[in-house]
């Protein structure tokens, strides 16, 4: 018999500091072990489900989430402080990406089927019949993120892509929104039952500290990890996974400063551009992994006007509740430390915030200060940004070269001047996963072409994305079938192409 831990906790409303109804219990080692073992057992069934069967399951999850109605939104609002309009949109994104993966599964070509037919008469040696496709890795451990209680949490992108690949999952719910997690977990379990799948296809455990998550990471049945959160948390998980007797891949998104470069021509429209910049900084109280945390202005007469317009705009942003008091306190500490560096000026952060409320902050500095104190280009999670004025074009390029890996980088410029900064684009292409021209990085489209990942330390694997249909590739591996009788081959690799998918046959893509 598995004993339940008597140690419980409650969710806290970040706007008021009040505890919310409902007790949530720390998972014991036995409970984590049971969840992982059940996931391994269910994997032997679920891995064999066809694309249309998995698609129907994902669509049923979306339907069950929609059926939760306003109860889900109200609970998420109480646990996160995020406005109902934002949460309504996030719910649509969550169900939308589930349905997008369902469409992708029905089309079927994601398996990357490759066939080299036998050449028995080839000299000096015959070629055997070789057929390859992607197959699911196994049970996957997923960590819910704090800043997206729906779209990057229990039924978020990691869950959707892992289930689409044919993996079973164990989710570590985020302790900042346990009630929201329970509601979504209930919806997934109902979909599991409605589709006649083994219960172990989906399990969820709670825990406030690191013990529960680490127990999941270290369990021998878990074959991959999906994580969105802090650098400290992601690096600890990555290191633990690497130390296992059987190391496993960790796909951790660990934060980013998302540098923005303003060229002289763009800065001529100072007021409008500054307002858009501040809007991106403070969107969602700055709690986006794509928040533009550092911006570099090219030397020009308009730089001062832009700085003043940004200062005015950020001073007009009212404090708002952040996701948790701990996140707010870390934000205040980070901004305070940067503001204490020589040559750094700050507006905002007046102090006296209500419980867990964050105040927008704009720090200004010269490019030489940034190069001397590179911590100015490191992430401070929250509604703050460092605005840097460069002395020369070459100094802008030097800053770009000095950057670590980020999720995104943005360049604002006119059509006439952008070609003259091709070298800046070349540098940034090696630093980030997504490059933007004349936009802002907050707001990540869910689609086939999106890349949400970047070089370390933004993520642990720059070859992968956590948003969009390519996310499925994280949880699959290639398997080659040599000399198989036709009847034993998966449908994706059979002669005649019964699924009518694109396949690479003897070097030529064909249906």
Beta strands, then each sheet from edge to edge (+ up, - down):
strand 1: 8-9
strand 2: 24-25
strand 3: 114-116
strand 4: 130-136
strand 5: 139-143
strand 6: 169-172
strand 7: 202-205
strand 8: 222-228
strand 9: 249-253
strand 10: 260-262
strand 11: 294-297
strand 12: 320-321
strand 13: 345-348
strand 14: 357-358
strand 15: 361-366
strand 16: 384-389
strand 17: 406-412
strand 18: 432-437
strand 19: 476-482
strand 20: 503-505
strand 21: 508-510
sheet 1: 1+ 2-
sheet 2: 19+ 4- 3+ 20+ 21-
sheet 3: 7+ 6+ 5+ 8+ 9+
sheet 4: 13+ 15- 16- 11- 10- 17- 18-
sheet 5: 12+ 14-
end
